[in-house]
Amino acid sequence: MRKYPVTIESGVIAGVQVRTIKPAGSSRAVSGRILIDLHGGGFLFDSGSLTENVPIAALTQTTVVAVLYRLAPEHPFPAAVDDVVTVYKEMLKTYSASISDFTAHRPAPFSRPRR
């Protein structure tokens, strides 16, 4: 964590386990911007909820919510997709959606909180 200073919190959004990764010193974070990340692993294992998201949060100064969706084969399709949609819908109650552009290093699937 020394190279990418972040804080990591485990939590639950709408009944789904998540990890929230925030840039160290929340005052440095881009205000109101949150990225929902679906970690790698093909819905079979968690191969990136930390390894992908720690550098993303630190380098872009964006809060990242990693959805720890239910994994196959214990939870067959569409369990993982249902978990992701559940978190997305819950976050839409607080944040407005926008498009992410990783090629320009500007992840912003959610922007300013709704008022």
N, CA, C and O atoms as a printed pandas DataFrame, in Angstrom:
     atom_number atom_name residue_name chain_id  residue_number  x_coord  y_coord  z_coord
0              1         N          MET        A               1    0.808   -1.195    0.000
1              2        CA          MET        A               1    0.000    0.000    0.000
2              3         C          MET        A               1    0.853    1.261    0.000
3              4         O          MET        A               1    0.344    2.364   -0.195
4              5         N          ARG        A               2    2.148    1.092    0.219
5              6        CA          ARG        A               2    3.024    2.256    0.257
6              7         C          ARG        A               2    3.083    2.927   -1.115
7              8         O          ARG        A               2    3.070    4.154   -1.208
8              9         N          LYS        A               3    3.148    2.127   -2.175
9             10        CA          LYS        A               3    3.239    2.687   -3.519
10            11         C          LYS        A               3    1.930    3.356   -3.936
11            12         O          LYS        A               3    1.936    4.382   -4.617
12            13         N          TYR        A               4    0.823    2.770   -3.525
13            14        CA          TYR        A               4   -0.501    3.294   -3.853
14            15         C          TYR        A               4   -1.253    3.543   -2.551
15            16         O          TYR        A               4   -1.956    2.655   -2.068
16            17         N          PRO        A               5   -1.117    4.725   -1.983
17            18        CA          PRO        A               5   -1.749    4.980   -0.683
18            19         C          PRO        A               5   -3.280    5.053   -0.789
19            20         O          PRO        A               5   -3.837    5.963   -1.404
20            21         N          VAL        A               6   -3.929    4.078   -0.178
21            22        CA          VAL        A               6   -5.387    3.995   -0.180
22            23         C          VAL        A               6   -5.865    3.490    1.175
23            24         O          VAL        A               6   -5.079    2.989    1.979
24            25         N          THR        A               7   -7.152    3.629    1.410
25            26        CA          THR        A               7   -7.800    2.963    2.532
26            27         C          THR        A               7   -8.800    1.972    1.938
27            28         O          THR        A               7   -9.413    2.230    0.903
28            29         N          ILE        A               8   -8.950    0.834    2.617
29            30        CA          ILE        A               8   -9.829   -0.230    2.124
30            31         C          ILE        A               8  -10.822   -0.576    3.217
31            32         O          ILE        A               8  -10.445   -0.850    4.356
32            33         N          GLU        A               9  -12.100   -0.559    2.854
33            34        CA          GLU        A               9  -13.151   -0.903    3.802
34            35         C          GLU        A               9  -14.013   -2.004    3.211
35            36         O          GLU        A               9  -14.363   -1.968    2.032
36            37         N          SER        A              10  -14.352   -2.979    4.035
37            38        CA          SER        A              10  -15.317   -3.995    3.625
38            39         C          SER        A              10  -16.698   -3.505    4.028
39            40         O          SER        A              10  -16.858   -2.844    5.054
40            41         N          GLY        A              11  -17.690   -3.834    3.215
41            42        CA          GLY        A              11  -19.040   -3.394    3.523
42            43         C          GLY        A              11  -20.074   -4.174    2.750
43            44         O          GLY        A              11  -19.771   -5.164    2.084
44            45         N          VAL        A              12  -21.302   -3.705    2.854
45            46        CA          VAL        A              12  -22.435   -4.333    2.183
46            47         C          VAL        A              12  -23.277   -3.226    1.566
47            48         O          VAL        A              12  -23.601   -2.240    2.228
48            49         N          ILE        A              13  -23.625   -3.389    0.309
49            50        CA          ILE        A              13  -24.548   -2.475   -0.367
50            51         C          ILE        A              13  -25.720   -3.311   -0.840
51            52         O          ILE        A              13  -25.555   -4.217   -1.657
52            53         N          ALA        A              14  -26.904   -3.008   -0.327
53            54        CA          ALA        A              14  -28.141   -3.703   -0.715
54            55         C          ALA        A              14  -27.997   -5.224   -0.591
55            56         O          ALA        A              14  -28.488   -5.977   -1.432
56            57         N          GLY        A              15  -27.318   -5.658    0.468
57            58        CA          GLY        A              15  -27.164   -7.086    0.718
58            59         C          GLY        A              15  -26.015   -7.760   -0.010
59            60         O          GLY        A              15  -25.835   -8.971    0.117
60            61         N          VAL        A              16  -25.227   -6.999   -0.776
61            62        CA          VAL        A              16  -24.115   -7.557   -1.549
62            63         C          VAL        A              16  -22.796   -7.096   -0.925
63            64         O          VAL        A              16  -22.627   -5.914   -0.625
64            65         N          GLN        A              17  -21.868   -8.030   -0.732
65            66        CA          GLN        A              17  -20.556   -7.699   -0.184
66            67         C          GLN        A              17  -19.771   -6.835   -1.176
67            68         O          GLN        A              17  -19.774   -7.102   -2.378
68            69         N          VAL        A              18  -19.107   -5.807   -0.668
69            70        CA          VAL        A              18  -18.280   -4.929   -1.492
70            71         C          VAL        A              18  -17.015   -4.563   -0.735
71            72         O          VAL        A              18  -16.943   -4.706    0.486
72            73         N          ARG        A              19  -16.027   -4.094   -1.468
73            74        CA          ARG        A              19  -14.853   -3.445   -0.896
74            75         C          ARG        A              19  -14.845   -2.024   -1.446
75            76         O          ARG        A              19  -15.005   -1.811   -2.647
76            77         N          THR        A              20  -14.660   -1.071   -0.569
77            78        CA          THR        A              20  -14.555    0.321   -0.999
78            79         C          THR        A              20  -13.109    0.750   -0.813
79            80         O          THR        A              20  -12.571    0.714    0.294
80            81         N          ILE        A              21  -12.497    1.154   -1.904
81            82        CA          ILE        A              21  -11.099    1.562   -1.901
82            83         C          ILE        A              21  -11.068    3.067   -2.177
83            84         O          ILE        A              21  -11.547    3.535   -3.209
84            85         N          LYS        A              22  -10.499    3.804   -1.238
85            86        CA          LYS        A              22  -10.452    5.262   -1.360
86            87         C          LYS        A              22   -9.008    5.730   -1.388
87            88         O          LYS        A              22   -8.157    5.163   -0.703
88            89         N          PRO        A              23   -8.725    6.765   -2.176
89            90        CA          PRO        A              23   -7.389    7.341   -2.152
90            91         C          PRO        A              23   -7.086    7.848   -0.741
91            92         O          PRO        A              23   -7.968    8.391   -0.077
92            93         N          ALA        A              24   -5.857    7.677   -0.287
93            94        CA          ALA        A              24   -5.475    8.166    1.037
94            95         C          ALA        A              24   -5.678    9.669    1.095
95            96         O          ALA        A              24   -5.377   10.383    0.139
96            97         N          GLY        A              25   -6.189   10.143    2.223
97            98        CA          GLY        A              25   -6.473   11.569    2.349
98            99         C          GLY        A              25   -7.666   11.925    1.497
99           100         O          GLY        A              25   -7.511   12.480    0.410
100          101         N          SER        A              26   -8.854   11.613    1.978
101          102        CA          SER        A              26  -10.060   11.757    1.167
102          103         C          SER        A              26  -10.233   13.154    0.586
103          104         O          SER        A              26  -10.973   13.323   -0.383
104          105         N          SER        A              27   -9.572   14.158    1.151
105          106        CA          SER        A              27   -9.677   15.502    0.590
106          107         C          SER        A              27   -9.025   15.573   -0.790
107          108         O          SER        A              27   -9.321   16.472   -1.577
108          109         N          ARG        A              28   -8.131   14.616   -1.080
109          110        CA          ARG        A              28   -7.480   14.586   -2.392
110          111         C          ARG        A              28   -8.365   13.919   -3.446
111          112         O          ARG        A              28   -8.154   14.110   -4.644
112          113         N          ALA        A              29   -9.354   13.136   -3.005
113          114        CA          ALA        A              29  -10.200   12.399   -3.948
114          115         C          ALA        A              29  -11.034   13.362   -4.780
115          116         O          ALA        A              29  -11.432   14.427   -4.308
116          117         N          VAL        A              30  -11.287   12.976   -6.010
117          118        CA          VAL        A              30  -12.143   13.775   -6.880
118          119         C          VAL        A              30  -13.543   13.733   -6.272
119          120         O          VAL        A              30  -14.145   12.667   -6.142
120          121         N          SER        A              31  -14.033   14.871   -5.915
121          122        CA          SER        A              31  -15.282   14.971   -5.181
122          123         C          SER        A              31  -16.456   14.334   -5.917
123          124         O          SER        A              31  -16.734   14.645   -7.075
124          125         N          GLY        A              32  -17.132   13.438   -5.211
125          126        CA          GLY        A              32  -18.359   12.876   -5.729
126          127         C          GLY        A              32  -18.210   11.837   -6.818
127          128         O          GLY        A              32  -19.216   11.412   -7.386
128          129         N          ARG        A              33  -17.013   11.413   -7.131
129          130        CA          ARG        A              33  -16.826   10.459   -8.227
130          131         C          ARG        A              33  -16.552    9.072   -7.666
131          132         O          ARG        A              33  -15.664    8.887   -6.834
132          133         N          ILE        A              34  -17.331    8.095   -8.136
133          134        CA          ILE        A              34  -17.177    6.710   -7.684
134          135         C          ILE        A              34  -17.185    5.807   -8.907
135          136         O          ILE        A              34  -17.968    5.993   -9.839
136          137         N          LEU        A              35  -16.295    4.827   -8.879
137          138        CA          LEU        A              35  -16.220    3.827   -9.945
138          139         C          LEU        A              35  -16.672    2.491   -9.377
139          140         O          LEU        A              35  -16.165    2.056   -8.343
140          141         N          ILE        A              36  -17.612    1.840  -10.032
141          142        CA          ILE        A              36  -17.965    0.466   -9.675
142          143         C          ILE        A              36  -17.119   -0.425  -10.568
143          144         O          ILE        A              36  -17.181   -0.334  -11.795
144          145         N          ASP        A              37  -16.324   -1.293   -9.937
145          146        CA          ASP        A              37  -15.465   -2.182  -10.705
146          147         C          ASP        A              37  -15.912   -3.622  -10.539
147          148         O          ASP        A              37  -16.203   -4.074   -9.431
148          149         N          LEU        A              38  -15.961   -4.331  -11.645
149          150        CA          LEU        A              38  -16.256   -5.766  -11.649
150          151         C          LEU        A              38  -14.930   -6.461  -11.862
151          152         O          LEU        A              38  -14.427   -6.538  -12.983
152          153         N          HIS        A              39  -14.370   -6.964  -10.781
153          154        CA          HIS        A              39  -13.041   -7.550  -10.822
154          155         C          HIS        A              39  -12.962   -8.717  -11.797
155          156         O          HIS        A              39  -13.968   -9.346  -12.125
156          157         N          GLY        A              40  -11.756   -8.986  -12.244
157          158        CA          GLY        A              40  -11.515  -10.104  -13.140
158          159         C          GLY        A              40  -11.766  -11.435  -12.457
159          160         O          GLY        A              40  -11.864  -11.506  -11.232
160          161         N          GLY        A              41  -11.869  -12.478  -13.245
161          162        CA          GLY        A              41  -12.051  -13.810  -12.707
162          163         C          GLY        A              41  -13.161  -14.585  -13.374
163          164         O          GLY        A              41  -13.453  -15.719  -12.994
164          165         N          GLY        A              42  -13.779  -13.979  -14.364
165          166        CA          GLY        A              42  -14.794  -14.678  -15.141
166          167         C          GLY        A              42  -15.964  -15.184  -14.322
167          168         O          GLY        A              42  -16.553  -16.212  -14.656
168          169         N          PHE        A              43  -16.313  -14.475  -13.246
169          170        CA          PHE        A              43  -17.406  -14.866  -12.351
170          171         C          PHE        A              43  -17.146  -16.195  -11.662
171          172         O          PHE        A              43  -18.066  -16.802  -11.113
172          173         N          LEU        A              44  -15.872  -16.662  -11.686
173          174        CA          LEU        A              44  -15.515  -17.929  -11.041
174          175         C          LEU        A              44  -14.647  -17.733   -9.808
175          176         O          LEU        A              44  -14.723  -18.525   -8.868
176          177         N          PHE        A              45  -13.815  -16.678   -9.796
177          178        CA          PHE        A              45  -12.964  -16.405   -8.640
178          179         C          PHE        A              45  -12.610  -14.924   -8.617
179          180         O          PHE        A              45  -12.725  -14.223   -9.622
180          181         N          ASP        A              46  -12.182  -14.473   -7.462
181          182        CA          ASP        A              46  -11.816  -13.065   -7.284
182          183         C          ASP        A              46  -10.341  -12.906   -7.600
183          184         O          ASP        A              46   -9.479  -13.221   -6.780
184          185         N          SER        A              47  -10.061  -12.413   -8.799
185          186        CA          SER        A              47   -8.659  -12.247   -9.158
186          187         C          SER        A              47   -8.258  -10.788   -9.273
187          188         O          SER        A              47   -7.213  -10.483   -9.847
188          189         N          GLY        A              48   -9.064   -9.882   -8.742
189          190        CA          GLY        A              48   -8.659   -8.503   -8.920
190          191         C          GLY        A              48   -9.346   -7.463   -8.069
191          192         O          GLY        A              48   -9.141   -6.269   -8.293
192          193         N          SER        A              49  -10.155   -7.863   -7.098
193          194        CA          SER        A              49  -10.868   -6.833   -6.347
194          195         C          SER        A              49   -9.900   -5.885   -5.634
195          196         O          SER        A              49  -10.252   -4.738   -5.355
196          197         N          LEU        A              50   -8.705   -6.347   -5.342
197          198        CA          LEU        A              50   -7.686   -5.457   -4.773
198          199         C          LEU        A              50   -6.609   -5.102   -5.777
199          200         O          LEU        A              50   -6.254   -3.931   -5.913
200          201         N          THR        A              51   -6.081   -6.094   -6.486
201          202        CA          THR        A              51   -4.955   -5.824   -7.386
202          203         C          THR        A              51   -5.320   -4.854   -8.508
203          204         O          THR        A              51   -4.465   -4.097   -8.968
204          205         N          GLU        A              52   -6.560   -4.865   -8.949
205          206        CA          GLU        A              52   -6.990   -3.914   -9.981
206          207         C          GLU        A              52   -7.317   -2.557   -9.379
207          208         O          GLU        A              52   -6.980   -1.519   -9.949
208          209         N          ASN        A              53   -7.968   -2.568   -8.236
209          210        CA          ASN        A              53   -8.600   -1.356   -7.733
210          211         C          ASN        A              53   -7.729   -0.465   -6.871
211          212         O          ASN        A              53   -7.963    0.742   -6.803
212          213         N          VAL        A              54   -6.738   -1.025   -6.218
213          214        CA          VAL        A              54   -5.844   -0.192   -5.415
214          215         C          VAL        A              54   -5.130    0.834   -6.298
215          216         O          VAL        A              54   -5.165    2.024   -5.983
216          217         N          PRO        A              55   -4.479    0.415   -7.398
217          218        CA          PRO        A              55   -3.836    1.436   -8.234
218          219         C          PRO        A              55   -4.833    2.377   -8.909
219          220         O          PRO        A              55   -4.548    3.563   -9.070
220          221         N          ILE        A              56   -5.992    1.862   -9.302
221          222        CA          ILE        A              56   -6.995    2.735   -9.934
222          223         C          ILE        A              56   -7.396    3.848   -8.970
223          224         O          ILE        A              56   -7.418    5.018   -9.353
224          225         N          ALA        A              57   -7.711    3.498   -7.733
225          226        CA          ALA        A              57   -8.126    4.505   -6.756
226          227         C          ALA        A              57   -7.022    5.526   -6.498
227          228         O          ALA        A              57   -7.269    6.732   -6.484
228          229         N          ALA        A              58   -5.806    5.032   -6.296
229          230        CA          ALA        A              58   -4.693    5.930   -5.970
230          231         C          ALA        A              58   -4.322    6.840   -7.136
231          232         O          ALA        A              58   -4.135    8.043   -6.954
232          233         N          LEU        A              59   -4.216    6.274   -8.319
233          234        CA          LEU        A              59   -3.734    7.052   -9.467
234          235         C          LEU        A              59   -4.772    8.004  -10.037
235          236         O          LEU        A              59   -4.417    9.057  -10.567
236          237         N          THR        A              60   -6.050    7.651   -9.937
237          238        CA          THR        A              60   -7.101    8.520  -10.485
238          239         C          THR        A              60   -7.768    9.370   -9.422
239          240         O          THR        A              60   -8.611   10.214   -9.727
240          241         N          GLN        A              61   -7.379    9.138   -8.145
241          242        CA          GLN        A              61   -7.997    9.856   -7.029
242          243         C          GLN        A              61   -9.521    9.687   -7.042
243          244         O          GLN        A              61  -10.275   10.634   -6.818
244          245         N          THR        A              62   -9.940    8.458   -7.309
245          246        CA          THR        A              62  -11.357    8.119   -7.403
246          247         C          THR        A              62  -11.673    7.006   -6.413
247          248         O          THR        A              62  -10.910    6.048   -6.286
248          249         N          THR        A              63  -12.782    7.129   -5.721
249          250        CA          THR        A              63  -13.252    6.050   -4.854
250          251         C          THR        A              63  -13.733    4.911   -5.735
251          252         O          THR        A              63  -14.467    5.133   -6.698
252          253         N          VAL        A              64  -13.322    3.690   -5.407
253          254        CA          VAL        A              64  -13.698    2.510   -6.193
254          255         C          VAL        A              64  -14.504    1.564   -5.301
255          256         O          VAL        A              64  -14.101    1.255   -4.180
256          257         N          VAL        A              65  -15.639    1.115   -5.812
257          258        CA          VAL        A              65  -16.438    0.092   -5.140
258          259         C          VAL        A              65  -16.256   -1.197   -5.928
259          260         O          VAL        A              65  -16.675   -1.296   -7.082
260          261         N          ALA        A              66  -15.624   -2.188   -5.293
261          262        CA          ALA        A              66  -15.419   -3.492   -5.921
262          263         C          ALA        A              66  -16.554   -4.404   -5.461
263          264         O          ALA        A              66  -16.687   -4.683   -4.269
264          265         N          VAL        A              67  -17.360   -4.859   -6.393
265          266        CA          VAL        A              67  -18.486   -5.728   -6.070
266          267         C          VAL        A              67  -17.966   -7.157   -5.896
267          268         O          VAL        A              67  -17.411   -7.740   -6.828
268          269         N          LEU        A              68  -18.147   -7.709   -4.710
269          270        CA          LEU        A              68  -17.714   -9.080   -4.429
270          271         C          LEU        A              68  -18.894  -10.014   -4.706
271          272         O          LEU        A              68  -19.448  -10.640   -3.802
272          273         N          TYR        A              69  -19.248  -10.082   -5.970
273          274        CA          TYR        A              69  -20.411  -10.853   -6.396
274          275         C          TYR        A              69  -20.245  -12.336   -6.089
275          276         O          TYR        A              69  -19.131  -12.840   -5.946
276          277         N          ARG        A              70  -21.381  -13.019   -5.992
277          278        CA          ARG        A              70  -21.363  -14.459   -5.733
278          279         C          ARG        A              70  -20.719  -15.174   -6.909
279          280         O          ARG        A              70  -20.930  -14.814   -8.067
280          281         N          LEU        A              71  -19.929  -16.194   -6.590
281          282        CA          LEU        A              71  -19.111  -16.864   -7.597
282          283         C          LEU        A              71  -19.653  -18.243   -7.963
283          284         O          LEU        A              71  -20.189  -18.965   -7.122
284          285         N          ALA        A              72  -19.499  -18.584   -9.237
285          286        CA          ALA        A              72  -19.825  -19.927   -9.722
286          287         C          ALA        A              72  -18.693  -20.859   -9.308
287          288         O          ALA        A              72  -17.586  -20.368   -9.088
288          289         N          PRO        A              73  -18.888  -22.138   -9.188
289          290        CA          PRO        A              73  -20.105  -22.885   -9.484
290          291         C          PRO        A              73  -21.096  -22.941   -8.320
291          292         O          PRO        A              73  -22.220  -23.413   -8.491
292          293         N          GLU        A              74  -20.685  -22.457   -7.118
293          294        CA          GLU        A              74  -21.599  -22.502   -5.979
294          295         C          GLU        A              74  -22.856  -21.679   -6.217
295          296         O          GLU        A              74  -23.939  -22.019   -5.741
296          297         N          HIS        A              75  -22.694  -20.597   -6.957
297          298        CA          HIS        A              75  -23.815  -19.710   -7.265
298          299         C          HIS        A              75  -23.887  -19.547   -8.777
299          300         O          HIS        A              75  -23.251  -18.648   -9.328
300          301         N          PRO        A              76  -24.648  -20.397   -9.457
301          302        CA          PRO        A              76  -24.675  -20.369  -10.924
302          303         C          PRO        A              76  -25.282  -19.081  -11.488
303          304         O          PRO        A              76  -25.981  -18.332  -10.806
304          305         N          PHE        A              77  -24.980  -18.870  -12.761
305          306        CA          PHE        A              77  -25.544  -17.748  -13.503
306          307         C          PHE        A              77  -27.057  -17.752  -13.298
307          308         O          PHE        A              77  -27.676  -18.814  -13.361
308          309         N          PRO        A              78  -27.658  -16.612  -13.060
309          310        CA          PRO        A              78  -27.174  -15.233  -13.145
310          311         C          PRO        A              78  -26.856  -14.591  -11.800
311          312         O          PRO        A              78  -26.974  -13.372  -11.675
312          313         N          ALA        A              79  -26.460  -15.357  -10.793
313          314        CA          ALA        A              79  -26.234  -14.811   -9.449
314          315         C          ALA        A              79  -25.272  -13.628   -9.448
315          316         O          ALA        A              79  -25.572  -12.594   -8.851
316          317         N          ALA        A              80  -24.126  -13.762  -10.105
317          318        CA          ALA        A              80  -23.140  -12.676  -10.124
318          319         C          ALA        A              80  -23.695  -11.427  -10.794
319          320         O          ALA        A              80  -23.506  -10.313  -10.306
320          321         N          VAL        A              81  -24.369  -11.617  -11.896
321          322        CA          VAL        A              81  -24.964  -10.483  -12.614
322          323         C          VAL        A              81  -26.030   -9.824  -11.752
323          324         O          VAL        A              81  -26.120   -8.597  -11.703
324          325         N          ASP        A              82  -26.834  -10.627  -11.077
325          326        CA          ASP        A              82  -27.859  -10.074  -10.185
326          327         C          ASP        A              82  -27.231   -9.206   -9.096
327          328         O          ASP        A              82  -27.754   -8.139   -8.774
328          329         N          ASP        A              83  -26.115   -9.659   -8.531
329          330        CA          ASP        A              83  -25.434   -8.887   -7.491
330          331         C          ASP        A              83  -24.944   -7.549   -8.027
331          332         O          ASP        A              83  -25.104   -6.515   -7.378
332          333         N          VAL        A              84  -24.354   -7.574   -9.200
333          334        CA          VAL        A              84  -23.840   -6.345   -9.818
334          335         C          VAL        A              84  -24.984   -5.367  -10.089
335          336         O          VAL        A              84  -24.868   -4.180   -9.786
336          337         N          VAL        A              85  -26.062   -5.847  -10.646
337          338        CA          VAL        A              85  -27.218   -4.993  -10.953
338          339         C          VAL        A              85  -27.809   -4.426   -9.663
339          340         O          VAL        A              85  -28.220   -3.266   -9.627
340          341         N          THR        A              86  -27.854   -5.227   -8.619
341          342        CA          THR        A              86  -28.381   -4.775   -7.329
342          343         C          THR        A              86  -27.562   -3.614   -6.787
343          344         O          THR        A              86  -28.125   -2.614   -6.341
344          345         N          VAL        A              87  -26.235   -3.735   -6.819
345          346        CA          VAL        A              87  -25.363   -2.657   -6.337
346          347         C          VAL        A              87  -25.526   -1.419   -7.217
347          348         O          VAL        A              87  -25.628   -0.302   -6.709
348          349         N          TYR        A              88  -25.551   -1.613   -8.511
349          350        CA          TYR        A              88  -25.702   -0.491   -9.452
350          351         C          TYR        A              88  -27.002    0.265   -9.178
351          352         O          TYR        A              88  -26.998    1.493   -9.087
352          353         N          LYS        A              89  -28.107   -0.458   -9.049
353          354        CA          LYS        A              89  -29.399    0.194   -8.795
354          355         C          LYS        A              89  -29.401    0.940   -7.467
355          356         O          LYS        A              89  -29.951    2.037   -7.368
356          357         N          GLU        A              90  -28.793    0.349   -6.457
357          358        CA          GLU        A              90  -28.735    1.016   -5.155
358          359         C          GLU        A              90  -27.911    2.297   -5.239
359          360         O          GLU        A              90  -28.285    3.310   -4.648
360          361         N          MET        A              91  -26.813    2.266   -5.954
361          362        CA          MET        A              91  -25.969    3.453   -6.063
362          363         C          MET        A              91  -26.618    4.547   -6.908
363          364         O          MET        A              91  -26.328    5.730   -6.732
364          365         N          LEU        A              92  -27.494    4.146   -7.823
365          366        CA          LEU        A              92  -28.211    5.152   -8.611
366          367         C          LEU        A              92  -29.153    5.986   -7.753
367          368         O          LEU        A              92  -29.581    7.062   -8.172
368          369         N          LYS        A              93  -29.477    5.508   -6.575
369          370        CA          LYS        A              93  -30.327    6.279   -5.667
370          371         C          LYS        A              93  -29.576    7.481   -5.101
371          372         O          LYS        A              93  -30.196    8.445   -4.651
372          373         N          THR        A              94  -28.253    7.428   -5.120
373          374        CA          THR        A              94  -27.424    8.490   -4.552
374          375         C          THR        A              94  -26.610    9.232   -5.605
375          376         O          THR        A              94  -26.386   10.436   -5.488
376          377         N          TYR        A              95  -26.170    8.512   -6.631
377          378        CA          TYR        A              95  -25.282    9.085   -7.643
378          379         C          TYR        A              95  -25.925    9.019   -9.019
379          380         O          TYR        A              95  -26.752    8.147   -9.288
380          381         N          SER        A              96  -25.539    9.944   -9.884
381          382        CA          SER        A              96  -25.989    9.878  -11.266
382          383         C          SER        A              96  -24.930    9.139  -12.079
383          384         O          SER        A              96  -23.734    9.254  -11.810
384          385         N          ALA        A              97  -25.379    8.389  -13.065
385          386        CA          ALA        A              97  -24.466    7.582  -13.877
386          387         C          ALA        A              97  -23.868    8.415  -14.997
387          388         O          ALA        A              97  -24.494    9.344  -15.507
388          389         N          SER        A              98  -22.642    8.063  -15.370
389          390        CA          SER        A              98  -22.009    8.632  -16.549
390          391         C          SER        A              98  -21.109    7.560  -17.151
391          392         O          SER        A              98  -20.914    6.505  -16.548
392          393         N          ILE        A              99  -20.572    7.817  -18.310
393          394        CA          ILE        A              99  -19.774    6.831  -19.045
394          395         C          ILE        A              99  -18.333    6.855  -18.570
395          396         O          ILE        A              99  -17.791    7.914  -18.254
396          397         N          SER        A             100  -17.716    5.681  -18.522
397          398        CA          SER        A             100  -16.313    5.562  -18.144
398          399         C          SER        A             100  -15.440    5.558  -19.390
399          400         O          SER        A             100  -15.803    4.981  -20.416
400          401         N          ASP        A             101  -14.298    6.201  -19.289
401          402        CA          ASP        A             101  -13.358    6.231  -20.394
402          403         C          ASP        A             101  -11.974    5.889  -19.871
403          404         O          ASP        A             101  -11.186    6.780  -19.555
404          405         N          PHE        A             102  -11.676    4.582  -19.778
405          406        CA          PHE        A             102  -10.386    4.165  -19.251
406          407         C          PHE        A             102   -9.236    4.556  -20.180
407          408         O          PHE        A             102   -8.111    4.749  -19.718
408          409         N          THR        A             103   -9.503    4.675  -21.476
409          410        CA          THR        A             103   -8.417    5.006  -22.393
410          411         C          THR        A             103   -7.878    6.399  -22.122
411          412         O          THR        A             103   -6.718    6.686  -22.415
412          413         N          ALA        A             104   -8.705    7.259  -21.570
413          414        CA          ALA        A             104   -8.266    8.610  -21.250
414          415         C          ALA        A             104   -7.938    8.740  -19.763
415          416         O          ALA        A             104   -7.708    9.843  -19.269
416          417         N          HIS        A             105   -7.918    7.600  -19.045
417          418        CA          HIS        A             105   -7.608    7.585  -17.616
418          419         C          HIS        A             105   -8.575    8.449  -16.828
419          420         O          HIS        A             105   -8.181    9.155  -15.900
420          421         N          ARG        A             106   -9.856    8.386  -17.208
421          422        CA          ARG        A             106  -10.877    9.156  -16.505
422          423         C          ARG        A             106  -12.056    8.253  -16.149
423          424         O          ARG        A             106  -13.138    8.434  -16.706
424          425         N          PRO        A             107  -11.887    7.285  -15.238
425          426        CA          PRO        A             107  -13.044    6.465  -14.895
426          427         C          PRO        A             107  -14.064    7.286  -14.146
427          428         O          PRO        A             107  -13.729    7.921  -13.146
428          429         N          ALA        A             108  -15.291    7.289  -14.599
429          430        CA          ALA        A             108  -16.325    8.083  -13.925
430          431         C          ALA        A             108  -17.719    7.512  -14.157
431          432         O          ALA        A             108  -18.599    8.242  -14.614
432          433         N          PRO        A             109  -17.951    6.238  -13.861
433          434        CA          PRO        A             109  -19.285    5.695  -14.073
434          435         C          PRO        A             109  -20.330    6.362  -13.203
435          436         O          PRO        A             109  -21.505    6.392  -13.571
436          437         N          PHE        A             110  -19.936    6.895  -12.063
437          438        CA          PHE        A             110  -20.846    7.659  -11.246
438          439         C          PHE        A             110  -20.218    9.012  -10.997
439          440         O          PHE        A             110  -19.019    9.115  -10.738
440          441         N          SER        A             111  -21.028   10.043  -11.075
441          442        CA          SER        A             111  -20.492   11.362  -10.823
442          443         C          SER        A             111  -21.220   11.974   -9.629
443          444         O          SER        A             111  -21.700   11.243   -8.762
444          445         N          ARG        A             112  -21.303   13.235   -9.573
445          446        CA          ARG        A             112  -21.802   13.973   -8.430
446          447         C          ARG        A             112  -23.047   13.349   -7.782
447          448         O          ARG        A             112  -23.920   12.819   -8.469
448          449         N          PRO        A             113  -23.108   13.423   -6.441
449          450        CA          PRO        A             113  -24.307   12.926   -5.757
450          451         C          PRO        A             113  -25.543   13.667   -6.219
451          452         O          PRO        A             113  -25.490   14.854   -6.540
452          453         N          ARG        A             114  -26.653   12.956   -6.250
453          454        CA          ARG        A             114  -27.930   13.595   -6.586
454          455         C          ARG        A             114  -28.315   14.549   -5.451
455          456         O          ARG        A             114  -27.998   14.315   -4.285
456          457         N          ARG        A             115  -28.989   15.603   -5.816
457          458        CA          ARG        A             115  -29.436   16.574   -4.800
458          459         C          ARG        A             115  -30.933   16.613   -4.748
459          460         O          ARG        A             115  -31.504   17.366   -3.958
